[in-house]
Amino acid sequence: MAVKIRIPTPLRQITSGAESVEVDGSDVNELLLALCAKFEGMEKRLFKQPGELNRFVNIYVNEEDIRFLDNLHTKIKPGDDVSVVPAIAGG
């Protein structure tokens, strides 16, 4: 099933400026792997190693942080809103 993933501004250079990208997957992990397969360089920006997101990458499904759901195994339904959000640090 195809789902749109919202791409943050810092990653749009990889997606040729696209604000959202449609990929297929039944859970967050499948969606992100499809996104990485579609855009060279995306994998190193999202993943520390296979199955482990970089610590400064947050993924939201319907405005819920996947860390409080089923993490990368969070199931996706048609119409779900998926967003990649870089963590912001400062002081």
C-alpha angles and dihedrals in degrees: 000000000000117000130179117238118200111229120211120232095254091058097044091090086069093048094047090252097310113153092202135018129201117224137159126249144122096220137024094264093055091048093051093046089051089049091051092048090052097049124042112225095025095102095061090048094051106032133053088193133337109307094009121095119217108262093242094056120089124188122202128193112195089344092305119121107238089223086073093045123045095308112224090352092062106134120238125218128193110279096024116145111229121187134181108213123183114221114248119218128185145125 
